[in-house]
Amino acid sequence: MSRRGLIYSFVAKGTVVLAEHTPYSGNFSTIAVQCLQKLPSNSNKYTYSCDGHTFNFLIDSGFVFLAVADESIGRGIPFVFLERVKDDFKQQYGDSIKTDGSHPLADDEDEDDDLFEDRFSIAYNLDREFGPRLKEHMQYCMNHPDEMSKLSKVKAQITEVKGIMMDNIEKVLDRGEKIELLVDKTENLQFQVNTSPFALCPKKEDTCYSCHLACG
């Protein structure tokens, strides 16, 4: 695998991030939430590209699972990781969290906002409980590249990874300017918000990437 490999992961319900983990700092979480709000309702797997990185989404039972990865590891490995996370999440919370199988971004006039907030925010403490599990899955996948590569090839044959919908972030977000993706390896994940809506400033030196339209 590449030096960076898997960079960031979250589990979300609708547009609410329930649990997340990253060993890096940067603005990728902000970009990921922007993408989350633009996911098409007719796809369960979707990949956004951003200059050397991919934002891979898996949707299942009303929940959204994301993996941001270095483009060099392909799309198969991130989706193997997401399948692991999804299975673990459903095993732990399947009996206690309502899942009706509908797309998480579909309009639901009967949704009770107060009940939603009660179920899917502080009440479950999902970030504290499941965030460490995301870390464990990420570390396992990074430490077993050969196993992940083999599994991704098997998955590709079954699920046809090449058929996963893919698009460029700038095109989907319909922004006129370039989007700068910042990724920095750091032990301290506290950072300050920059004036740019898509930039976070880590305390350590960061690496800057520009997103551009994909051809073909």
C-alpha positions, 0 to 999 in steps of 0.5 A: 500500500501507499504511505498514506493509504486510508486517511479518514473514515466516518459513519453517518446517518443522513448528513449527521456524522455519528462516528469518525477517525483519522490519524491525519489533520486536514480539510478532508472531513469538511469536503466529505460532508459537502459530498455527503450532502450531494450523494445521488439517491439512486446509488449505494456506492459512489466515489469522488476523486480529488487530485490523488485521493478518493472519497468512497461512500457505501450506503446501507440500511439508511447509514453512510460509510465513508473512506478517504484514501490515497488514489494509488491503492485503488477503489477495491481496498477502500470498499473492502474496508467499508464492508468490514466497518459496515458489518461491525457497525450493524452487528453492534447496533443493528438491534438498537438502531432503527434501519428501514432500508431507505436511502438516508438522504431521501425526504421523509415527511414523517421523520420526527426531528426531536426523535432523530436528534435523540437517537443519533447524537449524544444519546448513543455516544457513537463517536466515543464508542465506535470511533476506536473501532474505525481506528482498529479497522483502519490499522488492520487494513493498513497492516495487512495489505496483501490480504486486503488486495486479495479480498478487493480482487474477489469483491471486484468480481462479485460487486463489479467495483469498476461499475461504481459511480465515480465523479469529480468533487468540484463538478459535484459541488458545483464550485467555480474555484479549485478545491484544495485538499489538505492532508497532514500527518500529525499526532495533534488533531487540533487545528484552526479554521481558515478563511476558506470554507474548505481549508483547515490549518494544522499546526504542522506543515501541510501538503496541498492538493488541487482538485481538477476535472477528470477527463473521460 
